[in-house]
Each structure stands twice: as C-alpha cells, then as structure tokens.
Amino acid sequence: MDSNAAATALGLDFGTTNTVVALADGQGGSHLVDFAGEEATGPVFRSALCFWEEERAWQGIASEAGPWAISEYLQSPLDSRFVQSFKSVAASPLFERATIFGKPFRFEDMGRLFLQRLVAHAGGRLDQRPRRVIVGRPVEYAGARADPALARQRYDAMLGQFGIELFYVHEPLGAAHSYASRLTEPATILVADFGGGTTDFSIVRIAAPGSPRRCVPLASSGVAIAGDRFDQRIVDKLVLPLLGKGGRYRSFDKILEIPGGYFADFADWSRLAMMRNRRTIDELKRLQRDAVEPEPIGRMIALIEHEQGFPLYDAVGKAKRALSGSEEAEFRFSGGGVEIAATVRRADFEAWIADDLVRIEAAMDAALAKAGVEARAIDRIFLTGGSSLIPAIRAIFDRRFGAERIASGGELTSIAHGLALIGEEPDPAEWAA
C-alpha cells in the first residue's frame, strides 16, 4: 500500500535552521519524509532560500530552497541572494519585506516559495498531502516586540495552500508525543526544545499506554535564545575583533571608536544579508581610509562584497559543534580573499553564553512554576534540538534533575514525529496554541 495514500495527518516542523516533515500512518505511528536528489540530506531540509535573476522565472527571479539553495548560492555567490533563518522575523512588526533584486518579498512570500520547493524535492511523496496538517510553533517567538497574532496571520498566508485543516501546536508538545511513544508507564515529563531561534519548555503528564488521552499538557514557557544566539556570541567575541570591532579611526583632530552599528548588523544574519549595498560599502570604505588599523575593516568589506556571510557562519557553526566534543576547537575560514583562523576554548564559549544560559534556566523555572510542579516531581526530562548537545546546557539538567532522569535522541526529527501523531488524535484542536 502507498504510505502516502494511507497517511492520516502531516506533521510540519518548520524550524529556524531546519525543516522536517512526518506523515502519520493511521496506526499510531509516523514516518519521516526523505528528500530525493543529489543534494538531499535525508529528512532534514535546511530552512534557507536562494534567489537569482532569470528572465523566464516569476517576476524575473528564480529561487531554490533547502540544501539545493546552498548549492546554488555556492556556485554563484555574487549573482545570488541567500536567505536563512527567515522564520526568526515571522512575529516581528519591524519586518515588512525584504527587497531582493528590486522586488519586495514578504515573510509569507518567502514561506510559500520555500514550501513549494520542499514539496518539489520530496520525490512525489508530498504531492498528495493529508487534509490535516499539524504545524509546530514556538512557545515564545523570536524578534523584537514579537507579536504572536502577526505570526499567526503570516503563517496562515504561508500555509494556506499547503494544508486544508491547519492546527498550530507548541513545538515541545510535539516532542512530548514522540517521547511518550517510548514510555511504558505513566510519567510527568519536562521537554526542553533547543531550536535555532527559541528555547521552549513544556511540562506534560504521560498516561499509561492505551489510555484514551496519552498526553496531558500542564504548562509551557519559552525564551527567544537558542542556537543562532550562540553563533552570534562567537561571531561577536571571536570574529568581529578581526574585522575591526573595537578599532579606532581619525575624525579631524580626534581619535574615535569605530561605530558599533556595522558590527551589530554583521552579527545578525537577517541584517548581514542586506549589508551588500552601495551606501554601506561606501561608508565602510571611508572608515577604512580613516582607520588607525585599516586592514581589519578591509576584511569586513571583502566578506560583504563577496557574499561570504553563509560560509563564514557555517565555519562558526562547525566550531561551535566541535566544542561539544572537545575542550577546544579551531575556527578556520577562507573565502573572498580573506583568511581567518583562531583557537576557541570551550571555557571561553561557556563564558560568552553564560547570561543566555541564565535566561534559559529562568524560562524552565517559569514552566515548572506555571505547572505547579517541583523539580523532584519530574520523572523524565527529554532534551531535543541541536543545541541540547552543548555540554553547558546538558550540565543545567544534570545539576537540577540528575543524569539518570535525562533522555535524548532524534534531536532534529522528534518534533515532526510527534506533530504527526497529534494529527491522529480525534480532536487536534485540544492541543492547538
């Protein structure tokens, strides 16, 4: 039997960094959708877009998504525009549109293009989708003055042609359903989901297998700090000093510090992608002429002009992940005529993210308080998301709950699995957020 024909619901984990799709099988299980083609990376589809000019395309602009977007960008970085982590602006009233090759793209425009390419690369497995689509959403959205109602409006516009019956569910509740399928006895669990843009927590009571309602949510909380923020800390502390941050320039008879706004933009992927414009480049070149040490500013200009943002951040991400297994790692980048190398110690990285970890732990405490549950009453802790592998994060849970109560696995796929399972519930609206 065709598994798609038997699918009763679709779980969509549209993440800041990666997107994963799962289909419920109608028998209490779910399976991931693997993507097809030379660039495919299994069931994990990078949440990224690449645009380039092409006369025959819609509005003269062609696009690709996922790992194919990365491939297109790397083939021609100067003639394309690469956008990633665009989910992080979904709830931001400060974001109206991005101008790409002179054309305006709203969040929902980018989202629809992204989903169209995701479906195209699924090898036909998503051409006929179930009516019921369960979409993960963060407990707390990323972005300045985040507006959940605005995010919902934009998500509806993005997903209007993807599913007929749309239900939005907190992402850690999806992970809770996935983890519940591994339990054989009742338990009160804490789910911690470390995404790219947000960290979310849910307290869930799990009933015995065969119970009419297996999972009962007690409380949720979240904070807009996660993997992207940790990358920014490395960029700020390790990379930007090599690009002129902290340097000085001459202004008439004074020596002044180079304005920090350029570095703040460079450390934010959504703004870095827009720095390649004549006005910004001209301003930076004037600063370079007046800088006491012009070479670092020259490196920044070269990185921007040669569209090296993605490979630079990719190198940062590799160094961050290496620190999860080693006490120190080498950060190395070469591109656009710029070569940067530095050793980063895990102890330094942990110091850079220390304040972020305090806020993450406070969000966890808020979930426990809302649920009226003390730490000792939590039977199991399920950690998911890529940043859950960071030792300093794992240490928080070891200290608070003990290593014997902690479980992990399926860091990138568990949410999609669980969302699909929620789609098999008689009334998924009970889980809706």
Stockholm file with secondary structure:
# STOCKHOLM 1.0

chainA/1-433         MDSNAAATALGLDFGTTNTVVALADGQGGSHLVDFAGEEATGPVFRSALCFWEEERAWQGIASEAGPWAISEYLQSPLDSRFVQSFKSVAASPLFERATIFGKPFRFEDMGRLFLQRLVAHAGGRLDQRPRRVIVGRPVEYAGARADPALARQRYDAMLGQFGIELFYVHEPLGAAHSYASRLTEPATILVADFGGGTTDFSIVRIAAPGSPRRCVPLASSGVAIAGDRFDQRIVDKLVLPLLGKGGRYRSFDKILEIPGGYFADFADWSRLAMMRNRRTIDELKRLQRDAVEPEPIGRMIALIEHEQGFPLYDAVGKAKRALSGSEEAEFRFSGGGVEIAATVRRADFEAWIADDLVRIEAAMDAALAKAGVEARAIDRIFLTGGSSLIPAIRAIFDRRFGAERIASGGELTSIAHGLALIGEEPDPAEWAA
#=GR chainA/1-433 SS CCHHHHCCEEEEEECSSEEEEEEECSSSCEEECCCCSTTCCTTCEECEEEEEECTTSGGGEEEEEHHHHHHHHHHCGGGEEEEECGGGGTTCTTCCCEEETTEEECHHHHHHHHHHHHHHTTTTTTTSCCSEEEEEECSSCCSTTCCHHHHHHHHHHHHTTTCSEEEEEEHHHHHHHHHHTTCSSCEEEEEEEECSSCEEEEEEEECCTTCSSCEEEEEEEEESCSHHHHHHHHIIIIIGGGGTTTCEEEETTEEEECCTHHHHHHTSHHHHTTCCSHHHHHHHHHHHHHBSSHHHHHHHHHHHHTTCHHHHHHHHHHHHHHTTTSSEEEEEEEETTEEEEEEEEHHHHHHHTHHHHHHHHHHHHHHHHHHTCCGGGCCEEEEESGGGGSHHHHHHHHHHHCGGGEEECCTTTHHHHHHHHHTTSSCGGGGBC
#=GC SS_cons         CCHHHHCCEEEEEECSSEEEEEEECSSSCEEECCCCSTTCCTTCEECEEEEEECTTSGGGEEEEEHHHHHHHHHHCGGGEEEEECGGGGTTCTTCCCEEETTEEECHHHHHHHHHHHHHHTTTTTTTSCCSEEEEEECSSCCSTTCCHHHHHHHHHHHHTTTCSEEEEEEHHHHHHHHHHTTCSSCEEEEEEEECSSCEEEEEEEECCTTCSSCEEEEEEEEESCSHHHHHHHHIIIIIGGGGTTTCEEEETTEEEECCTHHHHHHTSHHHHTTCCSHHHHHHHHHHHHHBSSHHHHHHHHHHHHTTCHHHHHHHHHHHHHHTTTSSEEEEEEEETTEEEEEEEEHHHHHHHTHHHHHHHHHHHHHHHHHHTCCGGGCCEEEEESGGGGSHHHHHHHHHHHCGGGEEECCTTTHHHHHHHHHTTSSCGGGGBC
//
